[in-house]
Amino acid sequence: RTTCSKRPNSALQTFFACSLAGINAPVSKNILNYLKKEGLKEGPCRLFGTSYSSGLKEASLFNGVSSHCMDFDDVSWATIGHPSVSVAPSVFACAQKGKWNGKQTLLAYVLAVESMHQIARLTMPQLSERGWHTTLAYGVFGAAVPAVRLLGLNEDECANALGIAVSRAGGVRANFGTQTKALHAGLSNRIGIDCAEMAACGINASHNAVEGADGFALCFTGEAIKGEVDIGEFWDLHENGLVIKRYPCCSGTHPTNDVWDEFLSAHPLKAEDIDHIEAGVSLLGPKEMTCHLPQNAVQAKFSLEFALAYRLIFGKLSLSSFTDQNVLAPEIQAMMKKIKMEVSPELAKLGFIGTAPIRLKVYLKDGKAITLSNDLAVGNPEKPLPEQVVKEKFMDCSKGAADQEKAEKWYEILKNLENATQEEILSLGNP
């Protein structure tokens, strides 16, 4: 059975919906202001959910930022990162400029994701362990692929584009909890297109810049590459699928959110019942969930303490949960101070994994203690979100950018993308 998590269409629905949900976020307004100052010119590529159309790189930058800023987009365990926002803005910008049909668009997306995942399979988890944000570090390779196809580059020129991308890759996790985290997705797409355009103009690069001496693998991981790329034989999207998020925040909180919500739904507690909470996480936890006493909505998306406190005090997490007002609520701030997150010795033995298992111990003021654990969040291929939930997420994300009729139409186009016409691809994101 093919689950939503293993269908590229579902990932693209999620990407598109998240881009609509993010258009009014501060970082999206800031990047639009930046583009206007740079001289935003009319072009064939839609800045989704807005009245603006522009060129390849402008649209891919904006759509990358807006789709990632809510932290509601999909996740890949091949990269422990966000594949669709890394490449889909490039895919759709190229599709709209090239007037591709749905089949061409879907093929470009699959090739883009597989390209970045093949490199990730040879360099993970070491690259992530060293602090790189994989969404940008790997994304530039995938984002170049749609532009390579659009420009009709040959094999040598494609290799040059990827070699140039080696020297443009980057992104560090130190910027988690800031607007630059969302910027990484936009930069991935703009840089990827830029690399293909440079290659089209004759700029060459080393064809073994990924695996060679002083290449990407060695510089980003400290280790020589192991194994070989086997694209065409192993397809990560088919074998492993993607994680479709249930909550609009860092995926490192999701197994905790699931088990905490399940417990509180059956056994309601109040903040005054709790003395303190101990949250045992895996090795990746402290590197992703860096904000322990957040002071704004962006920081709250990277806070396990906020997620636990909000569900306890205000209810289920949703898009509307992440506001500065909610984060600064006195009862939330007080509850977060009662929560201690640290690496669990048990989970540390699993190594540097991305699935974010949790060992939660809730100490009550009456002396009782509640122990909860969860190894995998809903939304993974093993625990897929029902398609109806995916649609509800899409419609909720679309509310600020389109009326229900138009959102329904976009949903159906993306659901049946392989059969979409050129005109339908061009209509995406046009309010």
PyMOL commands that set and color helices and strands:
alter all, ss='L'
color gray80, all
select helices_A, chain A and resi 4-6+8-21+26-38+56-68+83-98+102-123+126-129+134-137+139-151+155-166+173-175+179-200+216-221+236-239+251-266+271-273+285-288+297-300+304-313+319-321+324-328+330-336+345-348+387-398+404-415+417-419+422-427
alter helices_A, ss='H'
color red, helices_A
select strands_A, chain A and resi 45-46+53-54+274-281+339-343+358-364+369-374
alter strands_A, ss='S'
color yellow, strands_A
deselect
rebuild
show_as cartoon
